[in-house]
Amino acid sequence: MREKTKLALREDAETIFQAAVDRVMPERLFSYCLSLEGSALGASDGQMTRKYDLSQFEHIVIAAFGKASLPMAASLVSLLGERVSQGLVVTKASEDGRPLQLAPQVEKVFAAQSVRVIEAGHPVPDQRSVMAGKEMLTLASQVRDWEMHGSKTLVCVLISGGGSALLSAPVKGLSPEDTADVTRLLLACGATIHEINTVRKHLSAIKGGFLARAFSPAQTLSLVLSDVMGDDLDVIASGPTVPDMSTWQDVKAIFDRFGLFDALPEAVVRATHEGLAGLRPETPKPGDTIFDSCSTMLVGTNYHAILEAERTSRALGYNTLVIGTRISGEAREIGKIFSGIAQDIMLHELPVAVPACIIAGGETTVTLRGKGRGGRNQEMVLSVLREFSHFPRALCSRLKGVVFLSAGTDGNDGPTDAAGAFADAEAIGRAQALDLNPSRFLAENDSYAFFEKADGLFKTGPTGTNVCDIQILIVQ
């Protein structure tokens, strides 16, 4: 491979990342997992297949929520056409507050099939999230009414990452502010998505299988795009249509682990103690008859995206190694691992020879210590850049042949308009010229401001999908 320029290395990293994202776009996913021949709808995840005779249903309803809900719903409406009776799509509101603008064709099709779109808050639920939750439960009530009057209904539930925050329905005794405060506290202390969603499920009338109960006895087909490591269906968007194994005891253990009881809203503390005493119901468990009419399929994951990234990297001429799809832990600590791998490749051509491309996926966490702005990907990249800056002098000149990219497949890293960031000689040079101290910005969790000044931000805009994060390290 001919030696590439710094800009070309960034372009290669972006090409590899984009190929991964394209692989898990809803329009491609549904071409793999759905088929329609006459009135026969087939759904398959590669292991399980379901067949539905659509002529047996008087109503077909779409219930979509999550960061990828819009393209997922548009793709399904395009497939089913006039068979769709109505639908509700809950999507993430824009960071800048501008109202959502649908593509003209999508707007036309949605209007024709009575599909409504609602914007809501993420990653912290807001009042719009609560309204979205009420609208979804109202739709479920209408479906139950149809069923009671003999009109069979098929509900197509389209679930993607972010759905847990976007669709909020606090249980009795809790306010929207209470649930939002809990989410903020858990995010700030570095809780994992599994821990956050365990709590959310017990404070919600929708999550943890309760949405399946709300739509029961109608047939439901849930198609899930996973943003969770391990792809546990009961964790993705807090598992609204599948049985939940977590308990109120697990909720208490999470609050204890992070020392949150003194900071929690009083209503949440009271609800937790009531749950432990059996005064509040548990989430629906395996064996509950409400799940007899539910089918749930995993149609897109980080693993699928990583495989495509690997294929694209090899096509570009790199010696490629995938080191995992379940990278987790504190973002700034994981960054040190990637910088160490870069050194080993430069010094010893381990674990692969140059030109090398190391690919990984997963989801890290950030423990907030400062008041800056950024996301887990930008924080990881800033950690890598800081380590690059401290490389042995003999290696510093070779950094012009190195680039590291970490980005969210949804196009949004934390509460910012960036998907992630680049660490390379270009960003290091700009930072040094501007006297930007990486350690100081890390201390304030202010990675966005750093990379905005160092010209290292990676912006894609909302991608329409969401399967965790991807890391790409190129060394030539």
N, C-alpha and C positions, 0 to 999 in steps of 0.2 A: 504493500500500500504506500502510495506517495504521501510524504509528510504534509499534513493539512495545517492551515492557518488557524489562529485562535477563533476567528469568526466561523470557519467551517466546522470546527469541533462543536461549537454551540449549535450550529445548524443540524449536525448529525444527531446530537442528543435530543433536539427538538423533534427531528424526524422519527426517531425511535419511540419517543414518548407519544407522538401523535398516532403512530401506527397502533400502539397499545390501546389508546382511547377509542380509535375507530373500531377496533375489534369488539368492543363492548357497547357500541352505540345501539339503542333500541331497535332501529330499523334492521341492523344486521342480526341482532339477537333473535328477533321474532322470525326472521327468515330461517333460522336454525331450528327453532322450537315449536313453531306453529304452522299448521297447514289447514287449508279450507278447500274441500271438494264438495260442491253442491251445498248441502246443509250440514255436512259432516266436518266438525272442527276437531282437529287433532292437536294435542299438546304433549310435548316430550322434553325431558331434560337429559336424555341420553341413557337414563336408567329406568325411568318410569314413563308410561304413556297413558294418556287419558283421551277418550273419545266422547264427544258431545254431539247429539243430534239436535241442531239448533231449531229444527221445526217443532220440537217438543216444548219450546219455551215461548210464552207470550211476550216476555220482556227480557231484554239483555241490557244490563246496566254496567257501566264502567265506574269504578271507584279507584282513583289514582292519587298517590301522595308520595312526596319525596322530591329530591333535586332533579331526578330524571323523569318526573311524572308527565311533563308536557310531551316530550317526544315519544314516550312509551304509549301514552293515550292516543296521540296522533297516529302512530303506527298501527295500533289496534283498530281504531276507527276506520282507517284506510282499508284494513283487511276485511272488517265485518260490514262496513257500509251502512245501508239503511236498516240492517237488523238491530242496530243499537237504538234502544229506546231513550235513554238519557244517561248522563254521567256527571261526575264531579271530579275535578282535578285540583289538587292543592300543591302549589309550587312555591319555591323560595322567592321572597321579594328581593328586588335589586338592592345592592349596597348603597347606591346613590339616591334611592327613594323615587326614582322615575317609574311611572306606571308601566306595566308589562305591555309589550307590543307583539301581538301574535303575527306570524306570517299570514298574508292574506288568504292563502289556500287553506291553512289550518283553521283560521277564524271562520271561514265559510263552512267548512265541514263540521266544525264543532257546533255552529249555530243551527245547521240543518238537523243535527242529531241531538239537540238539546243538551250539549255538554258544556257545563259551566266551569270557569277557571277562577280560583281564589288564590291570592298571594298571602303568605304568612311569614312569620319571623323565624330565623335560624342563625346561630345555633341555640339561642335562648328563645323559648316560646314567648309570644306576645299576645296582645288582645286579638289580633287577626288570627292567630293560631287557635284561640279559643272559639272564635266564630266559625272557623273551618271545622273544628271538632263538632260543634253543634249542627252544622250543615250536614256533616257525614252521618251523624246519628239520626237526623231527620230523614235523610235518604234511606237509611236502614229501616226506619219506621214505615216508610212508604212501601218498601219491598215486603216487609212482613204483612202489611195490609193486603197487598196483592196476593200473597200466598194464602192468607186466611180466606180470601174470596175465590180461591181455586185457580189463580193465574200464576203458572209456574214461571220462575225467574232464575236466570243465570247471572250471577254477579262476578264480573272479572275485576279482581283486585290487583292493582299494579303498584308494587311496593319498591321503593328505592331509598338509598341513604338520605338521612335528614328528615325522614317521615315522622320520626318520634317527636321532634320539636315542632314541625309544621302542623301536626294534627294533635291538638291538646284538648282534653276534656277532664278537668280536675274532678276528683271524687267529692262526694258530699262533705262539706266542712272546710274545703280548701279553696282558696282564691287563685286566679291566674298568677297573681304576684307571688304567692307562696311557691307554686311549682317553678316559676321562673327563677326565684331566689335559690332554690335547691339546685337547679341546673347550673347556675353561676358558681355556686360554692363547689360543686363537684368538678366542674371544668377547671377552676382556679387551683385546686389542690392536686391536679394531675390524675384524677380517677380515670380508669379505662372506660371504653364505651360499654363493655359488659357490665361494669359496676353502675354506670350512670343509668343504663336502661333497666337494670334490676330495680332501681329505685323508682324510675318513671312508671314502670308497669304497675306498681302497687299504689301509685297516686293518681291513676287514670281510669276512666270509664271506657277507654277504647283499647289501650295497649294490653299486652299479655294475654291475648286470646279473647278479650272482651268484644272486639269488633266482630269476630266470628259469631259470638253469641247474639250480637245486635242484628246480624243479617239472618240468623237461623229462623226458619228451617230451609231457606233458599239454598240452592246449589251455589257454591263459590269456588272459583278457580283463581288462585293467587299466583302471580308470576313475579318473582323476586330478583332484583338486581342487588347483589351483596356489596355493602361497604364495610363489612365486619370481618376481621381476621378469623379464620376457622369456619366462616360462613354459617354460623349457627342461626337457624331460622327463628329461634325464639329471642334472638338478640337484634336482628336487623329490623330497624324502625320499631324496636321494642315488641316484636312478635305479635302483631294485632290479630292474626288469624290462625295461630298455632298454639298448642298447649304450652304452658309455662311451668318450669320445674323450680323456679326460685320461690322463696317464701319471705314472710315478714321477718323471720329470723335473719335471713341474708341481708335484708335492708338494714336492720340494726347493726349487723357486723360491719357493713360498709361505713355507716356513720361513726361507729366506734373506731374503725381503722384510721380514719382521717381526722378524728377528734372534732366532729362537726356538731354534736348535740347542743353545745352552748351557742352556736351561731345560727342554727336552724330556726325558721319561723315557728312560733309556738304551735300553730295548727298542724304542722308536719310532725312535730314531736308527739303531739297528742294522738294523731292518726297512727303513728308507728306503735305507740303503746297499746292503742285499741286493737290494732292488728295482731300484736303479740298475744293479747288476752282473748283473741277469738271474737272480738266485737265488730270486726270488719272482715268482709269475705276475702278469701284467698283468690288468686287468679285461677282461671280454669285449668285443670290438670289433665294429663293423658288419661284416656278412657271416658272423658266426658262425651256424651252423645251428640253435643253440638258439633263435634268435629267429624261426625259420620258423613256429613254432606260437604266437607271441605277437602279440597286438593290444593297442595302448595308445592310449587316447583322453583328451584333455583336455576335461573337462566343466564346469569352473567356474574363472573367473579374476578378478583384480582389475578387469580391463576390464569384465566383465559387471556387477560390482557398481557401478562408477563410472557406467555408463550409467543404472542405475536411480536412483542418487543424483541425477544431473542431472535426470532426469525429475521426480522428487519435488520438487526445489528449484524448478523452473519452476512446478510446480503450486501451490506455496506463494506464488508471486508474485515470486520473485527473478529479477533479471537474472543469468543463470548462465553461468559459464565453467569448463570443465574444462581444466586446464593440463598434464595428463599423468598417466600411470599407472605411470611408471617413475622416480619421485622417489627419489634415493639420495644417499648422502653422510653426513657427520657430522651427527647430529640437531640439535645446537645451532646449527650453521651454516645448515642448511636453515630453521630457525626464523627467522633474520634475514631470509630472503627473504620469508616470509609477512608479517612485520611491515612490511617495505618496501612490499609490495603494498597492505596496509591503508592506509598513508599516502597512496599514490598515488590510491587510490579516494576517500579523504576529501578530498584537496586538488584532484584533477583529474578524478575519475570515470574513471580509467584503471586497468586495461584494460576495465572495465565501469562503467556508471553505477549509483548507488544506487537502490533497495535491491539490493545485490550479494551474490552467493554464488560464491566461488571453491572449486573442488573439485579434489583431487589424490589420487593413490594411489601406492603403492610400498613401499619398505622401506629405512629408514636404519640407520645403525650408531652405536654409542656406544663411544668409547675410554675405558675406566675409568681414572680418575685418583684417585678417592676411594673411600671404603668405605661409601657410602650405599646406598640402596635405590631402585629405580625401573626404568623401561624406556625404550626409545627414543622412544615417543610422549610420555610424561610429560616426558622431557628436552627434546624439541622444544618442547612447550608452555611449559615453564618458560623456555626461551630467548625465545620470543615474548613472554611476560609481562614479562620483564626489558626487552625492547626497548620494549614498550608504556609501561612506567614512565618511559622516557627520551624519550618523544615531546615535540615542541615544546609549550610551554605552551598555545598556541592550539588544539591538537588534543586535549589531555588531557580536556577537558570532553565531547568527542564520543565518547570511548571507551565511554560508556554504551550506544552503539549498535553495538558491535563485540563479536564473540565468535569465538574460535578453538578448534576441537576437533581433536585428533589421537588416533586410537584404533586398536587392533588388532581386526581382524574376528573373531578367535577369542575375544575377551573377556578375554585375558590379555596384559598388557604386561610383558614380562620376568618375573622371579620375584615377581610381585605379584598381588593379587586385583582390580586395576583394569585396565580396557581402555585407559584413557588419561586425559586431563584437559582441563579448560576453562581458557582464558585470557580474562578479561574484566574490566570495571571492578569487579565484585563480588569476584573473587579478589584483585585489586590492593588494593582497600580493606581487605579482611581482613588481607592480608599487612602492609600499612602499620600497621594498628592493633596487630598482634602483633609489630611490629618484625622481620619476616622479610626477610632480605636474599637476593634471588634469586641474586645472584652467588656468595654463600657456599654456598648449597645446590647450585648447578651445579658448583662446584669439588669438592664431595664426591660428585657423582653421586647426590644425595639428593632427587630430585624427588618421590618418593612422600611423604616426610615433609613437604615444603613444602606440597603440595596437600592433604594430609590436614588440616593445620592451617588452610589458607586456604579450605577447603571447595570445592576445585576438582576432586576426583577424579571420574572417570566410570566407574561400575561397571555392567557388564551381566551378570556371571557368564559361564561358558563358553557360547558361542553355538551350538556344534555345527558350525561351519564355520571356514574359515581361508583367506583370500585376501589376505594381506599387510595393509597399513594404509591408512587413509583420513584425509585432512585436509579440514576444512571451515572456511572463513573467511567469516563473514557481516558485512557492513557496511551499516548503514541510515542 
